[in-house]
Amino acid sequence: VDYSTYCVYLCTMLTKSDNAKGSLRWAALFLGELRDGLTMINMQSAFLMVSKGYSEKQVGILFFVFGLSQFLFQTPSGYLMDYSDRKILWLTLAALATTILTVFTAVFAQEEGANLGLMIFIKFLQGAVTALIPPGLNSITQGIVGAVGMTEQVSVNEMMNHLGTAIIVLTGSLIAYWNYPNIGVLFVVSPIACVGVMWFLNQIRPEDIDHDAARGLTLETSATEKPSILQGNGEDGSYQPPGKSPTKDIKTKPSFVLGFGGGDTVQGEGLKADTPLRVLRDPTLLTFVLIVFLFHASNGTVLPLVMQSLAIGNGREGILLSGLCIIVAQIFMVMSAKICGTYSGKYGRKTLFLVGFFSVPVRCFILHLLLKARGDDDATPLLQFLTLSTQILDGLGAGIFGTMYILVTSDISGGTGRFSLTLGLTTAAMSIGGTVSGYLGEALAQDLGYQQAFFILMFMSLLPALLYLFCMPETLPALAKAPGSAPMDMIKEGSEVGNTSVKKTPAGGEYVEMT
């Protein structure tokens, strides 16, 4: 195998069908409104309080039930995505179901929570179905690009997610503004987004997804079609990289063995998935799950409280301002996701993640000061503008978190065959943190006032930031920076890749020597 052959092999393993990646990108755009249900939950909170007369605690109960349901179903959803080869079908059904439940809420919610029990049941169902979306989207992503391509593709997905959310929320906010006080019609944007998701997801061919890579069992995808010059040295006529042997006939699906033993029974030698309990013994994963929970316990309620502080008592302008809260944040989340994709693979995950963590207490402190300056008077346009501007920090913090928690989870789960299960655990921690935050924040706002609520949340948000600073290691795997994971122009003289080494020719050129 000569230099050019090996170079082409390495490059092709980092690429995928343009059609599959393009369809994934557009599906992510429309999933921005649907992916975790929180965007429409936040819009629903403004709708229920302004249009239906719900109290803060009633809205907090709905947040609590929604988050609790997500927590209960998140890890089983991740396990299902690891086990299933029909990931696109499951993700399509989840998008359709959450859309139906969103529209049901808008149509059947009664004044002052008269049918609160029914709304609680609807939020429980919605939490369960949205639990399928994060592991579904990200396992499909990893199945298309492999673990070594996740940094770039997750960044693209997150950028499209946030851009889609901004567009859809802007459309919904304008519809609500024009139809005030009958603002329930804004939720017509949900079916439109759902149609887009279903269309683009089903443009991805089953053969575009390598399900072993999707589970985190292998670091690169095998479904990529290789050029003809790479064929011929494997037993089946396909190219095999130096030092690797064919691994066909290996059972790599996650088993239902929950003990501490090995993974699946394997025919011959090859890769196998870890058991769930073996995954749970990883101290780095457990630390990260705790940090994720604490972050969302402090941050999850900040956006709803900001939206409510702007919406209550301000009529149709308040509804527009509450929508702008989401739009401003989403625009800056697009930028944050781009930064994460560009720099987290070069300089590591930890520094960028810490910027996101520490932005939350700064944001809460500024909101506390703004409400203190406002006092009991109505907010002036300047104060409204400054309050809205704090959403830039939300775009920074939540934008970095939304990208980096997926990448860190992928780092931790690499080689276990349990990527979706691990992502289910970390997303479950998000859900239960958001659950606690949703009710706690609304209760603090109702009992102590919005000013004191933000002050308490400021101190709460310092805890996950300090834990990540002192207790979490850098998780960026060596493979992401190693010569073997990069194009050949990044391999330096003297470096080794598997059974190869890069050397200089007398004329100054480079070649790959097989050992």
Secondary structure, DSSP 4 states (H G I P E B T S, - for coil): --HHHHHHHHHHTT---HHHHHHHHHHHHHHTTTSSSHHHHHHHHHHHHHTS---HHHHHHHHHHHHHHHHHHHHHHHHHHHH-S-HHHHHHHHHHHHHHHHHHHHHH--GGGTTHHHHHHHHHHHHHHHTTHHHHHHHHHHHHH-GGGHHHHHHHHHHHHHHHHHHHHHHHHHHHHHHTT-GGGGGGHHHHHHHHHHHHHTTS-GGG--HHHHTTSSSS-S-SPPPGGG-SSSTTSS---TT----TT---S--S--SSS--S--SSS---PPPHHHHHT-HHHHHHHHHHHHHHHHHTTHHHHHHHHHHTTSHHHHHHHHHHHHHHHHHHHHHHHHHHHHHHHHH-SHHHHHHHHHHHHHHHHHHHHHHHHHTTSPPPHHHHHHHHHTHHHHHHHHHHHHHHHHHHHHHHHTTTT-HHHHHHHHHHHHHHHHHHHHHHHHHHHHHH-HHHHHHHHHHHHHHHHHHHHHHPPP---HHHHSGGGS-GGGPPTT-EETTEEEEE-TTS-EEEEE-
